[in-house]
């Protein structure tokens, strides 16, 4: 079963050892399907931007806090400065610098300089899986 709820409280502080934080979620339970002591899996949707222009993180070059990507222009590599937004780990939103019609270099950008002739081929991003973090309860010694 899927239940939709709202995060109502949080500690707002990550535990550096587990990279986790506590949250409380209010879930409607009118049919009493949820019982005390039950466990569940939670997916938090923090922010969504449907139709966002995105690139794979591996295509981004960062130098002196500035980000750019190589794009193809007339068969040659050209460095295009970009600004980025949110990321889900598989894709990075591009908020400025690209129109969405460019061909972006993803693999092999390490040896590129502007003006280098490039033979383009499609890049298929491998399927990703959501990150999973396992937690163990620590004994308090009582």
RAMORA-V930960 format. One record per run of one state. SS is the DSSP state (~ for helix, > for strand, _ for the rest). FROM is the first residue (numbers start at 1). LEN is the number of residues. If there is no record, write none. Layout:
ss:SS from:FROM len:LEN
ss:SS from:FROM len:LEN
//
This chain:
ss:_ from:1 len:4
ss:> from:5 len:6
ss:_ from:11 len:4
ss:> from:15 len:1
ss:_ from:16 len:4
ss:> from:20 len:1
ss:_ from:21 len:2
ss:> from:23 len:5
ss:_ from:28 len:26
ss:> from:54 len:2
ss:_ from:56 len:1
ss:~ from:57 len:3
ss:_ from:60 len:1
ss:> from:61 len:3
ss:_ from:64 len:2
ss:> from:66 len:8
ss:_ from:74 len:2
ss:> from:76 len:12
ss:_ from:88 len:4
ss:> from:92 len:5
ss:_ from:97 len:7
ss:> from:104 len:1
ss:_ from:105 len:4
ss:~ from:109 len:3
ss:_ from:112 len:5
ss:> from:117 len:1
ss:_ from:118 len:25
//
